[in-house]
Amino acid sequence: MQHSAADSALNDFHWPRGQGTCVPYAVFTDQAIFEREQARIYQGPTWHFLALADEIAQPGAFKSTFIGTTPVVVTRTRDGELAGWVNRCAHRGALVCREPRGNARMHRCVYHQWTYDQRGQLRGVPFQKGLNEKAGMPADFNVAEHNLPPVRVETCHGLVFGSLSDATPDLRSYIGPQMLPWVERIFHKPVEYLGCTRQYAKSNWKLYYENVKDPYHASLLHLFHTTFNIYRSNMLGRSIADSRHGLHSLITSTPLDDTETAGAYKKEGISTYEEGLKLADPSLLATRPEFAEQTSNNIHTLFPSTVIQQIHNTLAVRQVLPKSAAEFELVFHFFGYADDDDELRAMRLKQANLAGPAGYISMEDTAATELVQRGISSAEHGSGSYIAMGDEIQDQGSSLISEHMIRSFWDGYRELMGWAD
Amino acid sequence: MDEQTLYFRIERLFARYCACIDEDELDQWPDLFTEDGCYQMVARENYTHGYPIPLVLLDSRGMMQDRVHSLKNANIFAAHRYRHAQSGVRITARDDDEISVSSSYIVVQTLDDGVTELYQAGSYYDRLVDNGDTLMFRERLVIYDTSRVQTLLATPV
């Protein structure tokens, strides 16, 4: 790992201590910190969602995507295995694969037609022996020494992950015993990819990661359910941070009965409560139970770039792709189960109205992160946020009015960034 | 009906559609659709590969009214205004029951800071029916090229 002067200066980065957690705003705006994250986190010992196995089911099928800012390709080889490589020609660094997805036996860089196989191994260099006994590569040139940098690829129940580091433990260990059952709950049978939607935010990727670890905002920022009198207060909630490092997390809510709680919100004086609004066409809310515990919400983060979502019958894996200190892309990979009947499949498509870039209960999230980014972009040196809601010991992970998962996240982040106590 | 008259009536419907959205008359937007009409937005990258997931799928006039009510009463987003530019209107099929029309659109968005940006480009694939007085949408399928939605999509395109 190379260390720039700016990165070395960050070794002494000051993280304030006090009640709750103060997150210095510089972590959302500073370019040197962004680069340190790319080196220590994204190119470091972490696993990143790349695709659903169903997206690249056929031999030769490939998908180009990113691990952090590094362009990578994941592909199904002709013998049915998965392979990954950094999408950067060994010759002059051009993108080799220029399509988002497709099917190819070989991958050829268009610049000088250096050609790689499905595993990223260099198979051909035009004019390697020169032309008419002139020019040509040096006599000791060996194609086998110029393969594309490999990306480690592992799968877990139909999810394909990639890692750029040899130090990353195997995928199941990385997900860990506390979180793996929740992955298995959603991916308990073969899934079918239904397509993706993309959203681009002018904000730091960690503001989004805070958002998906923050059940406190859910009923305050997203007012669709309360406005249409379809919110239910009697919920069993879970808010769990991975006890090993705090970086992965799970939020679930499970309705216990049909009690409406618009009244409770009215009592609290939440300004946007509107009395009497009803959906003209409630077919949007037609759902079908499909899990032993029918959670209405399951938001499961696998640090640093993966969020598994189940909201009623909409299933998706959200991929968080940092682009700069102040920009990230969010890609929702929607899926159903391979054995869905027509009615259930239609429900999943209709419920896509709820979650996604235009979703009734999700559209505000990226906008909220942008409001923070705009608010802090000129913040004075050393200032930061104040995150203190909820107590994980007292509520034992059952309260949804809590920010304890965000605090745990920052503990784990500090460790990875070399800023632990 | 001769083709010239039909084109005139289609253009009149499209102008009404753009006015509903661009001139802040969104309440009237669902009325341009039949009772069982369908408004759907699908990214071109999904459409091309046959993946069915929509960005927005409103398969009744009631669902469209709900979208409008939600935007006005529930959802939080920056104040914005669209301007549509629509071109290349083609009648691609026609029978006694309905008329199929395709066209291209560009939508620019202006926020409160006074900056106008290109927000989305794409195609409309429409199925229109004649109710006697006017044409109505039985289906408007919006295939958007700009797969990367900037921040969020609140107002229909």
Chai-1 contact restraints between the chains, C-beta under 6 A:
chainA,res_idxA,chainB,res_idxB,connection_type,confidence,min_distance_angstrom,max_distance_angstrom,comment,restraint_id
A,L194,B,Y51,contact,1.0,0.0,6.0,A-B,restraint_1
A,L194,B,P52,contact,1.0,0.0,6.0,A-B,restraint_2
A,L194,B,I53,contact,1.0,0.0,6.0,A-B,restraint_3
A,G195,B,N46,contact,1.0,0.0,6.0,A-B,restraint_4
A,G195,B,Y51,contact,1.0,0.0,6.0,A-B,restraint_5
A,G195,B,I53,contact,1.0,0.0,6.0,A-B,restraint_6
A,T197,B,L55,contact,1.0,0.0,6.0,A-B,restraint_7
A,R198,B,S147,contact,1.0,0.0,6.0,A-B,restraint_8
A,R198,B,R148,contact,1.0,0.0,6.0,A-B,restraint_9
A,Q199,B,V149,contact,1.0,0.0,6.0,A-B,restraint_10
A,Y200,B,R148,contact,1.0,0.0,6.0,A-B,restraint_11
A,Y200,B,Q150,contact,1.0,0.0,6.0,A-B,restraint_12
A,L223,B,A74,contact,1.0,0.0,6.0,A-B,restraint_13
A,F224,B,S70,contact,1.0,0.0,6.0,A-B,restraint_14
A,F224,B,A74,contact,1.0,0.0,6.0,A-B,restraint_15
A,T227,B,N73,contact,1.0,0.0,6.0,A-B,restraint_16
A,T227,B,A74,contact,1.0,0.0,6.0,A-B,restraint_17
A,E274,B,N73,contact,1.0,0.0,6.0,A-B,restraint_18
A,L279,B,D66,contact,1.0,0.0,6.0,A-B,restraint_19
A,A280,B,G62,contact,1.0,0.0,6.0,A-B,restraint_20
A,A280,B,Q65,contact,1.0,0.0,6.0,A-B,restraint_21
A,A280,B,D66,contact,1.0,0.0,6.0,A-B,restraint_22
A,D281,B,S60,contact,1.0,0.0,6.0,A-B,restraint_23
A,D281,B,G62,contact,1.0,0.0,6.0,A-B,restraint_24
A,D281,B,M63,contact,1.0,0.0,6.0,A-B,restraint_25
A,F334,B,I53,contact,1.0,0.0,6.0,A-B,restraint_26
A,L349,B,P52,contact,1.0,0.0,6.0,A-B,restraint_27
A,L349,B,L57,contact,1.0,0.0,6.0,A-B,restraint_28
A,K350,B,L57,contact,1.0,0.0,6.0,A-B,restraint_29
A,A352,B,I53,contact,1.0,0.0,6.0,A-B,restraint_30
A,A352,B,P54,contact,1.0,0.0,6.0,A-B,restraint_31
A,P357,B,V149,contact,1.0,0.0,6.0,A-B,restraint_32
A,P357,B,L152,contact,1.0,0.0,6.0,A-B,restraint_33
A,P357,B,L153,contact,1.0,0.0,6.0,A-B,restraint_34
A,A358,B,L55,contact,1.0,0.0,6.0,A-B,restraint_35
A,A358,B,V56,contact,1.0,0.0,6.0,A-B,restraint_36
A,A358,B,L153,contact,1.0,0.0,6.0,A-B,restraint_37
A,Y360,B,S70,contact,1.0,0.0,6.0,A-B,restraint_38
A,M363,B,L152,contact,1.0,0.0,6.0,A-B,restraint_39
A,E364,B,I76,contact,1.0,0.0,6.0,A-B,restraint_40
A,T366,B,T151,contact,1.0,0.0,6.0,A-B,restraint_41
A,T366,B,L152,contact,1.0,0.0,6.0,A-B,restraint_42
A,A367,B,F77,contact,1.0,0.0,6.0,A-B,restraint_43
A,A367,B,T151,contact,1.0,0.0,6.0,A-B,restraint_44
A,A367,B,L152,contact,1.0,0.0,6.0,A-B,restraint_45
